Amino acid sequence: MGDGSEDISLDLILSYEMDSASRGGSMQRCDFSSRNFPERDAAEVAREFYASLGHIEIDPLDEHYVADVSVLLLPDLALAQVAASANTVRRTPTLLANSNDDLHVQMLTGGCATISQVGQEDQHLRAGDVWLSSNDSIFQCAFERGTYARSIAIPRAGLTPHLAESDFGRTRKLRSTPELQLLMHYAAGVMGPPGSTPLGPDLARQAAIHLHDLTALALGAKRDAAHRAQGRGLRAARYKAVVADLLTNLTSPELSLDWLAARHSISPRYLRDLFYGEQTSFSDFVRNKRLDKARDMLADSRFSHYNIATIAYDVGFGDLSGFNRMFQRRFRQTPSDLRATAREVAAQR
């Protein structure tokens, strides 16, 4: 494989083991791309990577195979996201013998796929579908338009005691539920884009607890486990989803407590409590985020032709005098002073 440098890189990649994070209680990240290897070796390197970390084998369907994979190891679970050329993925009896009993909750984030398993009807998946599989089952999955997926792997022993159901021998598509969507949304947020800085040990443990809770709820938790998860992982995931939606619609005139609660199918009181649980209120959070956006625009030369009133209205304030008063209270200077300071700094560069 090339001059040897690629071999060293692959050795480093393959040194990541699924349980290494649980021993240290921290989070490790591995970003793998076949693009870092000579094209003639890309498919073989990817095969080794998949076999080592996922106990599966791949059969590329494209002549020029490309795979970009990110793996995040947290205490007692792993997250992964994949973007790859068309291929067929399978678990064979040989790979099964070297595998563990992890359960995988996987979402197809793009393209389509067909899952085949002995004794079962083929299952056809499209973008947005989520399916459940286990490392101790033999299956095949064809991604004719490429693999675009996100997955959560959790050791069965730590999860099944909290579930009402215990039959996980079949690879099957899961019914879409709010709990399942929250799980995948939260997992995407923890995963972050390739190259993201890993969380510290405390936050990694907290994220792992929340993911365990949400997975149990999505798969059908027992009563005690569901009650515990409702007050822990579910609240965290809902808050994260609500905040992401709020920030996307930060400048919308429609944004209000009732409007946001209705979009997430929760009561306004529950939404208000989510923010109180983070030591803030809905109105304070919105106001401060709008002020932050206004500050950024005032300091950005791209918006130098905007007057202060335009910026205030654009970020969601309807009253200029109120905006000026709140801005000065938060940043200890007027909008005009901040803009002047930003211009002076830019001129000195």
ZAGUVO-681162 format. One record per atom (N, C-alpha, C): x, y, z; residue in three letters. Coordinates in pm, whole numbers, padded with zeros to 5 digits, always signed. Last residue first. Layout:
N
XYZALA;...
END
This chain:
349
-00576+04713+01136ARG;-00522+04584+01088ARG;-00441+04604+00962ARG;-00699+04946+01201GLN;-00561+04928+01249GLN;-00497+04799+01198GLN;-00958+04925+01110ALA;-00869+05020+01043ALA;-00723+05000+01082ALA;-01071+04747+01292ALA;-01053+04705+01152ALA;-00955+04795+01079ALA;-01078+04912+01520VAL;-00997+04790+01520VAL;-00969+04744+01378VAL;-01263+05104+01433GLU;-01126+05143+01469GLU;-01032+05022+01466GLU;-01491+04949+01399ARG;-01432+05016+01283ARG;-01288+05058+01311ARG;-01543+04871+01662ALA;-01515+04769+01562ALA;-01449+04829+01439ALA;-01602+05121+01776THR;-01484+05045+01821THR;-01444+04940+01719THR;-01841+05179+01641ALA;-01724+05267+01625ALA;-01597+05194+01665ALA;-02008+04973+01735ARG;-01977+04982+01591ARG;-01853+05067+01569ARG;-02018+05040+02007LEU;-01962+04911+01965LEU;-01923+04916+01818LEU;-02142+05291+01998ASP;-02006+05279+02050ASP;-01941+05148+02004ASP;-02396+05220+01896SER;-02309+05313+01821SER;-02164+05301+01865SER;-02498+05057+02102PRO;-02472+05000+01970PRO;-02379+05088+01886PRO;-02316+05133+02408THR;-02427+05152+02316THR;-02395+05083+02183THR;-02209+04902+02662GLN;-02182+05009+02566GLN;-02300+05018+02470GLN;-02259+04674+02807ARG;-02194+04787+02875ARG;-02144+04893+02776ARG;-02410+04468+02712PHE;-02272+04478+02665PHE;-02195+04597+02722PHE;-02661+04483+02846ARG;-02594+04355+02827ARG;-02445+04370+02796ARG;-02731+04753+02850ARG;-02730+04679+02976ARG;-02649+04549+02961ARG;-02725+04813+02578GLN;-02628+04877+02667GLN;-02620+04802+02801GLN;-02942+04656+02491PHE;-02808+04635+02437PHE;-02702+04692+02532PHE;-03159+04767+02623MET;-03119+04630+02656MET;-02978+04599+02606MET;-03162+05025+02500ARG;-03151+05012+02645ARG;-03102+04871+02684ARG;-03196+04964+02229ASN;-03076+05037+02274ASN;-03054+05018+02423ASN;-03449+04833+02238PHE;-03329+04763+02192PHE;-03203+04832+02243PHE;-03612+05044+02320GLY;-03597+04927+02406GLY;-03474+04847+02368GLY;-03588+05206+02095SER;-03540+05256+02224SER;-03521+05141+02323SER;-03700+05038+01895LEU;-03560+05079+01889LEU;-03509+05128+02024LEU;-03892+04760+01893ASP;-03885+04891+01957ASP;-03739+04933+01966ASP;-03884+04505+01800GLY;-03982+04594+01740GLY;-03976+04737+01793GLY;-03629+04279+01709PHE;-03678+04380+01805PHE;-03775+04475+01734PHE;-03518+04102+01522GLY;-03641+04064+01592GLY;-03694+04163+01694GLY;-03315+04162+01357VAL;-03290+04052+01451VAL;-03411+04021+01538VAL;-03423+04377+01213ASP;-03389+04253+01143ASP;-03370+04136+01239ASP;-03439+04581+01399TYR;-03563+04521+01348TYR;-03535+04386+01281TYR;-03165+04631+01439ALA;-03253+04598+01552ALA;-03379+04529+01504ALA;-03083+04700+01180ILE;-03029+04580+01245ILE;-03119+04536+01360ILE;-03227+04938+01146THR;-03248+04825+01056THR;-03200+04696+01118THR;-03115+05099+01346ALA;-03258+05064+01352ALA;-03287+04942+01264ALA;-02853+05133+01257ILE;-02878+05057+01379ILE;-03024+05014+01389ILE;-02820+05078+00901ASN;-02825+05163+01020ASN;-02868+05078+01139ASN;-02588+04910+00698TYR;-02715+04900+00772TYR;-02713+05003+00885TYR;-02336+04921+00602HIS;-02433+05009+00537HIS;-02571+05000+00601HIS;-02204+04724+00740SER;-02173+04862+00776SER;-02272+04961+00713SER;-02210+04454+00715PHE;-02337+04518+00747PHE;-02317+04666+00783PHE;-01953+04376+00673ARG;-02050+04345+00567ARG;-02184+04413+00590ARG;-01818+04423+00907SER;-01812+04525+00802SER;-01911+04499+00689SER;-01957+04359+01215ASP;-01923+04298+01087ASP;-01929+04404+00976ASP;-02060+04459+01443ALA;-01914+04449+01437ALA;-01865+04396+01302ALA;-02331+04439+01403LEU;-02273+04573+01419LEU;-02121+04571+01405LEU;-02360+04161+01401MET;-02385+04237+01278MET;-02323+04376+01286MET;-02304+04099+01668ASP;-02220+04043+01561ASP;-02238+04121+01431ASP;-02514+04237+01797ARG;-02373+04273+01823ARG;-02283+04224+01710ARG;-02732+04090+01698ALA;-02719+04232+01666ALA;-02575+04278+01686ALA;-02682+03844+01820LYS;-02683+03854+01673LYS;-02667+03999+01629LYS;-02710+03916+02088ASP;-02582+03862+02039ASP;-02572+03874+01887ASP;-02980+03987+02089LEU;-02878+04089+02116LEU;-02740+04043+02067LEU;-03089+03735+02041ARG;-03109+03842+01944ARG;-03009+03955+01964ARG;-03009+03606+02275LYS;-02960+03556+02146LYS;-02978+03660+02036LYS;-03149+03757+02466ASN;-03002+03756+02466ASN;-02945+03706+02334ASN;-03420+03703+02396ARG;-03367+03840+02395ARG;-03215+03840+02386ARG;-03432+03424+02435VAL;-03455+03482+02302VAL;-03395+03621+02294VAL;-03378+03409+02712PHE;-03295+03337+02616PHE;-03309+03399+02477PHE;-03586+03558+02823ASP;-03446+03601+02842ASP;-03355+03536+02739ASP;-03808+03401+02743SER;-03795+03540+02696SER;-03653+03592+02711SER;-03755+03157+02878PHE;-03769+03162+02733PHE;-03744+03303+02682PHE;-03497+03188+03129SER;-03638+03185+03087SER;-03641+03192+02935SER;-03260+02982+03307THR;-03296+03099+03229THR;-03446+03091+03201THR;-03161+02738+03404GLN;-03136+02863+03478GLN;-03159+02987+03393GLN;-03259+02521+03280GLU;-03127+02567+03236GLU;-03092+02703+03297GLU;-03513+02500+03377GLY;-03416+02398+03416GLY;-03274+02430+03376GLY;-03636+02702+03238TYR;-03609+02723+03380TYR;-03506+02622+03430TYR;-03660+02568+02993PHE;-03568+02681+03004PHE;-03536+02713+03150PHE;-03848+02375+03064LEU;-03721+02335+03005LEU;-03617+02446+03018LEU;-04067+02528+03147ASP;-03990+02456+03248ASP;-03855+02409+03194ASP;-04164+02611+02899ARG;-04114+02712+02993ARG;-04025+02645+03099ARG;-04250+02365+02803LEU;-04142+02437+02734LEU;-04080+02541+02826LEU;-04457+02312+02981TYR;-04341+02222+02976TYR;-04223+02291+02910TYR;-04628+02526+02912ARG;-04574+02515+03049ARG;-04450+02425+03051ARG;-04696+02470+02647PRO;-04617+02590+02678PRO;-04555+02584+02818PRO;-04652+02117+02576SER;-04730+02227+02631SER;-04641+02349+02655SER;-04552+01994+02252ILE;-04542+01996+02397ILE;-04621+02116+02447ILE;-04499+01981+01975SER;-04605+01899+02036SER;-04589+01884+02188SER;-04336+02156+01855HIS;-04272+02039+01915HIS;-04370+01952+01992HIS;-04503+02358+01770ARG;-04419+02293+01670ARG;-04357+02164+01723ARG;-04609+02445+02014ALA;-04696+02374+01920ALA;-04614+02300+01816ALA;-04385+02577+02120ALA;-04440+02460+02189ALA;-04526+02378+02094ALA;-04363+02792+01943LEU;-04256+02692+01949LEU;-04306+02564+02016LEU;-04603+02931+01997TRP;-04572+02886+01861TRP;-04468+02775+01863TRP;-04578+02994+02269ASP;-04687+02907+02223ASP;-04657+02849+02085ASP;-04348+03161+02265LEU;-04352+03040+02347LEU;-04458+02943+02295LEU;-04265+03264+01930SER;-04323+03287+02062SER;-04322+03155+02137SER;-04207+03385+01613LEU;-04146+03317+01727LEU;-04211+03361+01858LEU;-04298+03532+01401GLU;-04388+03431+01458GLU;-04337+03371+01588GLU;-04094+03686+01307PRO;-04196+03754+01390PRO;-04294+03656+01454PRO;-03770+03543+01326SER;-03906+03533+01275SER;-04004+03608+01365SER;-03517+03525+01418THR;-03560+03657+01373THR;-03703+03656+01319THR;-03492+03252+01489LEU;-03468+03357+01588LEU;-03525+03491+01545LEU;-03517+03004+01380ASN;-03627+03099+01360ASN;-03614+03222+01449ASN;-03290+02873+01461THR;-03319+02878+01318THR;-03423+02984+01287THR;-03321+02889+01735LEU;-03213+02965+01672LEU;-03232+02977+01521LEU;-03539+02713+01770LEU;-03550+02853+01809LEU;-03443+02937+01737LEU;-03428+02470+01693ASP;-03539+02526+01616ASP;-03554+02675+01644ASP;-03237+02441+01896ALA;-03195+02442+01756ALA;-03302+02505+01667ALA;-03405+02440+02120VAL;-03310+02549+02103VAL;-03262+02557+01958VAL;-03544+02198+02079VAL;-03616+02325+02086VAL;-03522+02442+02060VAL;-03338+02010+02094ALA;-03416+02024+01971ALA;-03488+02158+01966ALA;-03251+02048+02358LYS;-03157+02066+02247LYS;-03232+02088+02116LYS;-03482+01982+02498TYR;-03426+02116+02509TYR;-03333+02145+02392TYR;-03506+01714+02425ARG;-03609+01810+02386ARG;-03557+01953+02393ARG;-03276+01608+02544ALA;-03293+01602+02399ALA;-03397+01702+02350ALA;-03325+01657+02816ALA;-03205+01711+02752ALA;-03221+01715+02601ALA;-03563+01512+02855ARG;-03561+01657+02875ARG;-03442+01720+02804ARG;-03468+01251+02806LEU;-03570+01310+02721LEU;-03573+01462+02734LEU;-03276+01201+03009GLY;-03236+01208+02869GLY;-03338+01276+02780GLY;-03462+01285+03249ARG;-03318+01296+03228ARG;-03287+01310+03079ARG;-03724+01227+03287GLY;-03670+01341+03360GLY;-03523+01365+03336GLY;-03757+01004+03128GLN;-03838+01122+03102GLN;-03779+01245+03168GLN;-03596+00810+03246ALA;-03551+00873+03122ALA;-03629+01000+03090ALA;-03754+00735+03464ARG;-03622+00793+03486ARG;-03575+00869+03362ARG;-03977+00632+03331HIS;-03993+00744+03424HIS;-03859+00814+03447HIS;-03859+00420+03192ALA;-03921+00529+03118ALA;-03936+00653+03206ALA;-03781+00255+03401ALA;-03678+00312+03314ALA;-03733+00431+03236ALA;-04032+00187+03504ASP;-03934+00258+03588ASP;-03828+00326+03503ASP;-04155+00059+03273ARG;-04213+00176+03339ARG;-04110+00255+03420ARG;-03925-00010+03000LYS;-04010-00050+03111LYS;-04053+00075+03189LYS;-03926+00136+02669ALA;-03869+00118+02803ALA;-03972+00065+02901ALA;-03888+00116+02359GLY;-03993+00067+02448GLY;-03941+00035+02586GLY;-03708+00237+02198LEU;-03729+00094+02175LEU;-03837+00035+02265LEU;-03707+00499+02290ALA;-03739+00475+02150ALA;-03771+00329+02122ALA;-03624+00464+02556LEU;-03758+00517+02528LEU;-03800+00486+02385LEU;-03363+00368+02510ALA;-03460+00286+02582ALA;-03603+00333+02555ALA;-03254+00591+02382THR;-03264+00465+02310THR;-03365+00373+02377THR;-03264+00779+02588LEU;-03345+00801+02468LEU;-03359+00673+02386LEU;-03082+00666+02774ASP;-03221+00693+02810ASP;-03310+00702+02686ASP;-02846+00662+02622HIS;-02902+00537+02673HIS;-03050+00555+02707HIS;-02817+00937+02585LEU;-02838+00851+02468LEU;-02893+00715+02509LEU;-02772+01023+02847HIS;-02889+01071+02774HIS;-02919+00981+02655HIS;-02529+00892+02898ILE;-02647+00863+02980ILE;-02774+00904+02906ILE;-02364+01020+02709ALA;-02387+00875+02699ALA;-02511+00835+02779ALA;-02363+01281+02805ALA;-02420+01253+02674ALA;-02452+01105+02658ALA;-02227+01236+03047GLN;-02364+01287+03048GLN;-02433+01258+02915GLN;-01976+01154+02955ARG;-02058+01063+03037ARG;-02204+01106+03038ARG;-01902+01389+02823ALA;-01913+01263+02748ALA;-01999+01163+02825ALA;-01887+01572+03029LEU;-01992+01590+02928LEU;-02011+01463+02845LEU;-01664+01459+03164ASP;-01793+01476+03231ASP;-01907+01489+03131ASP;-01449+01454+02967PRO;-01500+01332+03033PRO;-01639+01348+03095PRO;-01531+01677+02687GLY;-01453+01633+02801GLY;-01518+01515+02870GLY;-01586+01601+02339LEU;-01629+01650+02469LEU;-01533+01604+02577LEU;-01362+01672+02063PRO;-01436+01580+02151PRO;-01477+01648+02282PRO;-01416+01899+01803THR;-01340+01873+01924THR;-01420+01782+02017THR;-01474+01769+01472SER;-01520+01839+01592SER;-01433+01803+01712SER;-01415+01628+01244GLY;-01312+01716+01299GLY;-01353+01791+01422GLY;-01741+01632+01103PRO;-01605+01574+01109PRO;-01504+01676+01161PRO;-01995+01775+01328PRO;-01932+01754+01197PRO;-01795+01690+01212PRO;-02170+01587+01590GLY;-02111+01704+01530GLY;-02048+01673+01396GLY;-02266+01408+01789MET;-02167+01367+01690MET;-02094+01487+01632MET;-02459+01548+01926VAL;-02341+01503+01999VAL;-02229+01469+01901VAL;-02643+01587+01715GLY;-02584+01701+01784GLY;-02459+01664+01860GLY;-02712+01325+01650ALA;-02647+01409+01549ALA;-02578+01529+01614ALA;-02839+01249+01886ALA;-02716+01181+01846ALA;-02639+01264+01744ALA;-03067+01411+01874TYR;-02969+01432+01981TYR;-02835+01369+01945TYR;-03191+01298+01651HIS;-03155+01439+01651HIS;-03048+01468+01756HIS;-03238+01039+01738MET;-03148+01060+01625MET;-03103+01205+01615MET;-03413+01093+01957LEU;-03289+01016+01974LEU;-03191+01047+01861LEU;-03626+01221+01834LEU;-03545+01294+01931LEU;-03410+01225+01952LEU;-03726+01009+01682GLN;-03673+01127+01614GLN;-03586+01210+01708GLN;-03811+00841+01889LEU;-03708+00796+01795LEU;-03645+00914+01723LEU;-04010+00995+02007GLU;-03893+00953+02087GLU;-03778+00912+01996GLU;-04201+01022+01803PRO;-04129+01141+01850PRO;-04003+01104+01929PRO;-04145+00751+01567THR;-04211+00808+01684THR;-04137+00935+01726THR;-04166+00519+01310SER;-04124+00655+01346SER;-04210+00706+01462SER;-04080+00184+01365ARG;-04187+00281+01342ARG;-04142+00418+01391ARG;-03790+00043+01214LEU;-03862+00088+01332LEU;-03969+00190+01294LEU;-03707-00250+01034LYS;-03734-00107+01032LYS;-03819-00070+01153LYS;-03475-00501+01153ARG;-03607-00453+01111ARG;-03617-00300+01117ARG;-03328-00802+01202THR;-03298-00668+01156THR;-03428-00611+01099THR;-03400-01004+01486ARG;-03432-00962+01350ARG;-03381-00821+01323ARG;-03338-01042+01749GLY;-03272-01127+01652GLY;-03294-01084+01508GLY;-03436-00928+01977PHE;-03364-00842+01884PHE;-03289-00924+01778PHE;-03658-00932+02218ASP;-03631-01006+02095ASP;-03566-00913+01993ASP;-03744-00801+02441SER;-03607-00853+02445SER;-03571-00932+02319SER;-03929-00521+02569GLU;-03911-00626+02469GLU;-03766-00674+02472GLU;-03896-00331+02762ALA;-04009-00422+02776ALA;-03997-00540+02681ALA;-03569-00260+02890LEU;-03665-00264+02781LEU;-03777-00364+02808LEU;-03364-00272+03066HIS;-03454-00157+03081HIS;-03565-00158+02976HIS;-03205-00483+02997PRO;-03277-00490+03125PRO;-03378-00379+03144PRO;-03091-00393+02745THR;-03210-00478+02746THR;-03277-00492+02883THR;-02854-00240+02802LEU;-02976-00179+02755LEU;-03100-00265+02778LEU;-02626-00373+02870GLY;-02656-00251+02944GLY;-02789-00189+02909GLY;-02621-00585+02692ALA;-02631-00614+02835ALA;-02668-00491+02916ALA;-02577-00473+02439ARG;-02710-00522+02473ARG;-02727-00539+02624ARG;-02403-00173+02384PRO;-02398-00312+02431PRO;-02534-00356+02483PRO;-02493+00021+02106ILE;-02498+00009+02251ILE;-02490-00138+02290ILE;-02449+00251+01851ALA;-02422+00113+01893ALA;-02413+00109+02045ALA;-02613+00436+01613ILE;-02582+00432+01756ILE;-02564+00286+01792ILE;-02552+00606+01299SER;-02586+00490+01382SER;-02543+00509+01526SER;-02645+00731+00983ARG;-02598+00762+01117ARG;-02639+00647+01207ARG;-02565+00739+00629ALA;-02632+00686+00748ALA;-02567+00736+00875ALA;-02547+00670+00319TYR;-02556+00794+00395TYR;-02635+00760+00520TYR;-02401+00498+00063THR;-02438+00488+00204THR;-02435+00626+00266THR;-02536+00470-00272GLY;-02438+00515-00173GLY;-02492+00502-00033GLY;-02732+00359-00414ARG;-02701+00499-00444ARG;-02598+00556-00348ARG;-02753+00105-00313GLU;-02725+00120-00455GLU;-02693+00262-00494GLU;-02676-00069-00065PHE;-02690+00076-00079PHE;-02654+00110-00224PHE;-02798-00355+00086ALA;-02750-00298-00040ALA;-02780-00150-00045ALA;-02712-00567+00340CYS;-02780-00441+00311CYS;-02717-00379+00187CYS;-02763-00874+00507GLN;-02701-00802+00396GLN;-02782-00677+00370GLN;-02684-01064+00807PHE;-02772-00988+00718PHE;-02691-00930+00603PHE;-02689-01234+01109ILE;-02635-01234+00973ILE;-02734-01161+00884ILE;-02635-01105+01441SER;-02723-01154+01335SER;-02655-01142+01199SER;-02505-00981+01647ASP;-02506-01127+01648ASP;-02605-01183+01546ASP;-02532-00710+01636ASN;-02405-00766+01589ASN;-02405-00918+01585ASN;-02853-00609+01513SER;-02763-00650+01621SER;-02640-00717+01562SER;-03066-00330+01426SER;-02995-00455+01396SER;-02906-00489+01514SER;-03327-00125+01319LEU;-03258-00185+01432LEU;-03190-00313+01387LEU;-03369+00183+01135TRP;-03380+00039+01152TRP;-03292-00008+01267TRP;-03548+00455+01001VAL;-03457+00407+01106VAL;-03478+00257+01120VAL;-03573+00687+00727ASP;-03611+00562+00793ASP;-03503+00520+00893ASP;-03454+00899+00602GLY;-03537+00928+00719GLY;-03581+00803+00792GLY;-03459+00766+00276ALA;-03404+00866+00367ALA;-03503+00900+00478ALA;-03579+00423+00287ARG;-03551+00549+00220ARG;-03504+00650+00324ARG;-03568+00069+00253LEU;-03554+00190+00333LEU;-03530+00310+00244LEU;-03724-00240+00253HIS;-03676-00130+00170HIS;-03680-00001+00252HIS;-03651-00568+00332GLN;-03704-00441+00382GLN;-03639-00328+00305GLN;-03750-00898+00242ASP;-03661-00782+00224ASP;-03730-00656+00274ASP;-03869-01120+00495GLU;-03890-01045+00373GLU;-03791-00930+00365GLU;-03662-01380+00635GLN;-03740-01257+00648GLN;-03760-01194+00511GLN;-03492-01592+00605GLY;-03619-01617+00671GLY;-03707-01496+00685GLY;-03204-01394+00616VAL;-03258-01528+00595VAL;-03388-01544+00674VAL;-03239-01064+00501GLN;-03203-01153+00611GLN;-03274-01286+00591GLN;-03165-00751+00358SER;-03204-00891+00337SER;-03153-00975+00453SER;-03255-00422+00291ILE;-03200-00515+00390ILE;-03254-00654+00363ILE;-03175-00164+00079THR;-03257-00285+00090THR;-03187-00382+00184THR;-03196+00196+00059ALA;-03127+00071+00093ALA;-03227-00043+00097ALA;-03116+00530-00056CYS;-03210+00423-00024CYS;-03130+00295+00000CYS;-03032+00873+00026GLY;-03033+00755-00060GLY;-03140+00655-00022GLY;-02974+00962+00372GLY;-02982+00992+00230GLY;-02982+00864+00148GLY;-02978+00866+00623THR;-02987+01011+00610THR;-02991+01055+00464THR;-03111+00613+00794LEU;-03066+00643+00660LEU;-03086+00793+00638LEU;-03008+00531+01118MET;-03096+00612+01034MET;-03032+00632+00898MET;-03002+00267+01355GLN;-02941+00336+01241GLN;-03046+00411+01160GLN;-02897+00115+01636VAL;-03010+00193+01586VAL;-02952+00283+01478VAL;-02769-00192+01727HIS;-02747-00074+01645HIS;-02880-00012+01606HIS;-02631-00369+02002LEU;-02747-00333+01923LEU;-02718-00203+01849LEU;-02362-00603+02046ASP;-02414-00466+02042ASP;-02541-00457+01959ASP;-02235-00842+02100ASP;-02381-00843+02091ASP;-02440-00702+02091ASP;-01951-00882+01879ASN;-02011-00877+02012ASN;-02162-00872+01995ASN;-01751-01099+01661SER;-01826-00979+01695SER;-01873-00983+01840SER;-01642-01319+01549ASN;-01549-01225+01614ASN;-01619-01100+01666ASN;-01852-01451+01433ALA;-01779-01521+01539ALA;-01687-01427+01615ALA;-01927-01280+01230LEU;-02015-01296+01345LEU;-01941-01358+01462LEU;-01737-01322+01038LEU;-01733-01196+01112LEU;-01820-01203+01236LEU;-01830-01578+00956THR;-01693-01558+01003THR;-01682-01431+01087THR;-02094-01535+00868PRO;-02069-01619+00986PRO;-01929-01600+01043PRO;-02111-01179+00783THR;-02098-01320+00749THR;-02078-01403+00876THR;-02289-00902+00705ARG;-02222-00969+00816ARG;-02228-01118+00787ARG;-02244-00654+00447ARG;-02296-00781+00497ARG;-02219-00825+00621ARG;-02324-00407+00210VAL;-02269-00437+00343VAL;-02327-00569+00390VAL;-02244-00285-00103THR;-02324-00382-00029THR;-02252-00414+00101THR;-02249+00053-00233ASN;-02184-00069-00186ASN;-02287-00163-00124ASN;-02171+00376-00356ALA;-02261+00260-00357ALA;-02186+00133-00317ALA;-01962+00567-00130SER;-02012+00528-00261SER;-02102+00406-00247SER;-02064+00724+00182ALA;-01979+00638+00100ALA;-02044+00610-00034ALA;-02069+00844+00493ALA;-02104+00887+00358ALA;-02010+00812+00265ALA;-02173+00789+00825VAL;-02106+00739+00707VAL;-02160+00807+00582VAL;-02120+00808+01174GLN;-02191+00857+01056GLN;-02106+00827+00933GLN;-02171+00676+01501ALA;-02099+00677+01374ALA;-02185+00744+01269ALA;-02109+00622+01849LEU;-02185+00686+01743LEU;-02103+00683+01615LEU;-02125+00382+02111ALA;-02050+00446+02003ALA;-02147+00508+01904ALA;-02105+00316+02468LEU;-02175+00324+02339LEU;-02085+00392+02237LEU;-01964+00322+02710ASP;-02065+00219+02687ASP;-02151+00240+02563ASP;-01863+00649+02679PRO;-01877+00538+02775PRO;-01995+00448+02740PRO;-01804+00687+02322LEU;-01842+00738+02452LEU;-01849+00622+02550LEU;-01654+00747+02023LEU;-01664+00648+02130LEU;-01691+00718+02262LEU;-01744+00804+01700LEU;-01730+00870+01829LEU;-01753+00767+01937LEU;-01636+00814+01371VAL;-01676+00728+01482VAL;-01646+00802+01612VAL;-01704+00884+01035SER;-01667+00940+01166SER;-01721+00848+01274SER;-01600+00832+00705VAL;-01662+00775+00825VAL;-01611+00848+00949VAL;-01626+00821+00369ASP;-01593+00914+00478ASP;-01672+00869+00600ASP;-01515+00661+00081ALA;-01586+00648+00208ALA;-01533+00750+00307ALA;-01531+00564-00257VAL;-01497+00670-00160VAL;-01580+00648-00035VAL;-01423+00387-00544TYR;-01492+00386-00415TYR;-01439+00495-00324TYR;-01465+00362-00852HIS;-01385+00455-00772HIS;-01456+00474-00637HIS;-01657+00175-00927GLU;-01515+00151-00958GLU;-01425+00239-00872GLU;-01908+00074-00695ASP;-01851+00174-00785ASP;-01703+00145-00807ASP;-01966-00110-00511LEU;-02034-00126-00639LEU;-01985-00024-00741LEU;-01776-00285-00265PRO;-01804-00162-00340PRO;-01869-00193-00474PRO;-01872-00461-00011ASP;-01843-00493-00150ASP;-01876-00369-00232ASP;-01766-00509+00326ILE;-01830-00428+00222ILE;-01784-00477+00086ILE;-01842-00665+00637GLU;-01762-00655+00517GLU;-01839-00577+00412GLU;-01820-00597+00990ILE;-01896-00619+00867ILE;-01799-00612+00750ILE;-01729-00499+01233HIS;-01747-00644+01214HIS;-01839-00672+01096HIS;-01663-00235+01271GLY;-01804-00269+01261GLY;-01834-00416+01245GLY;-01384-00218+01299LEU;-01471-00144+01390LEU;-01615-00191+01387LEU;-01279-00410+01113SER;-01222-00393+01246SER;-01320-00328+01342SER;-01430-00389+00880ALA;-01419-00519+00946ALA;-01371-00504+01089ALA;-01391-00119+00812TYR;-01525-00168+00846TYR;-01518-00300+00923TYR;-01111-00126+00759PHE;-01167-00038+00860PHE;-01304-00088+00907PHE;-01088-00306+00550GLU;-01021-00334+00678GLU;-01081-00251+00790GLU;-01237-00168+00354ARG;-01278-00302+00398ARG;-01217-00335+00535ARG;-01079+00062+00321ALA;-01213+00074+00378ALA;-01263-00061+00428ALA;-00858-00056+00198VAL;-00841+00011+00326VAL;-00977+00023+00397VAL;-00980-00141-00039GLU;-00924-00240+00053GLU;-00904-00180+00192GLU;-01054+00102-00161ALA;-01155+00003-00127ALA;-01103-00097-00024ALA;-00802+00237-00192ALA;-00911+00293-00111ALA;-01011+00186-00068ALA;-00591+00172-00353ASP;-00599+00102-00223ASP;-00724+00138-00145ASP;-00606+00329-00574ARG;-00603+00185-00596ARG;-00620+00106-00466ARG;-00588+00585-00465GLU;-00717+00536-00515GLU;-00720+00386-00532GLU;-00408+00611-00158PRO;-00408+00601-00304PRO;-00538+00537-00353PRO;-00587+00785+00104PHE;-00507+00673+00056PHE;-00508+00672-00097PHE;-00767+00969+00181ASN;-00630+00988+00231ASN;-00536+00878+00183ASN;-01013+00889+00103ARG;-00946+00986+00017ARG;-00802+01009+00059ARG;-01127+00744+00297SER;-01050+00667+00198SER;-00975+00760+00104SER;-01115+00871+00619SER;-01154+00897+00481SER;-01065+00816+00388SER;-01225+00894+00954PHE;-01157+00816+00851PHE;-01208+00856+00714PHE;-01194+01009+01268ASP;-01245+01050+01138ASP;-01161+00982+01031ASP;-01269+00932+01587CYS;-01190+00882+01476CYS;-01259+00925+01347CYS;-01254+01028+01925ARG;-01310+01048+01792ARG;-01213+00997+01687ARG;-01353+00950+02254GLN;-01251+00950+02151GLN;-01319+00961+02017GLN;-01420+01052+02583MET;-01471+01036+02448MET;-01355+01042+02350MET;-01399+00872+02895SER;-01387+00990+02812SER;-01442+00960+02673SER;-01373+00653+03057GLY;-01484+00744+03085GLY;-01479+00871+03002GLY;-01190+00457+03014GLY;-01141+00585+03064GLY;-01250+00683+03097GLY;-01351+00242+02937ARG;-01248+00222+03040ARG;-01204+00355+03099ARG;-01510+00340+02736SER;-01574+00306+02863SER;-01472+00283+02973SER;-01333+00369+02525ALA;-01390+00488+02588ALA;-01448+00456+02725ALA;-01277+00110+02449SER;-01170+00190+02508SER;-01224+00314+02576SER;-01454-00054+02323ASP;-01471-00038+02467ASP;-01362+00049+02529ASP;-01388-00050+02050MET;-01519-00003+02092MET;-01527+00024+02242MET;-01066+00082+01967GLU;-01151-00032+02003GLU;-01278+00020+02068GLU;-00840+00199+01740TYR;-00957+00239+01816TYR;-01043+00115+01841TYR;-00654+00107+01567SER;-00624+00091+01709SER;-00741+00133+01796SER;-00714+00170+01311LEU;-00762+00041+01357LEU;-00733+00019+01505LEU;-00581+00416+01288ILE;-00726+00409+01281ILE;-00777+00280+01343ILE;-00316+00335+01299LEU;-00369+00424+01402LEU;-00521+00418+01406LEU;-00301+00179+01068ASP;-00277+00117+01199ASP;-00333+00203+01311ASP;-00342+00376+00877LEU;-00443+00274+00896LEU;-00425+00205+01031LEU;-00105+00520+00901SER;-00233+00585+00927SER;-00342+00483+00955SER;+00078+00325+00822ILE;+00083+00379+00958ILE;-00050+00444+00994ILE;+00005+00288+00556ASP;-00008+00177+00650ASP;-00009+00226+00793ASP;+00072+00532+00445GLU;-00069+00497+00453GLU;-00090+00383+00551GLU;+00346+00516+00454SER;+00280+00614+00540SER;+00133+00585+00554SER;+00417+00328+00262GLY;+00422+00290+00404GLY;+00353+00388+00494GLY;+00378+00398+00004ASP;+00515+00402+00054ASP;+00526+00366+00200ASP;+00116+00181-00114GLY;+00193+00304-00121GLY;+00332+00290-00064GLY;+00084-00119+00000MET;+00000+00000+00000MET;+00087+00124+00000MET;
END
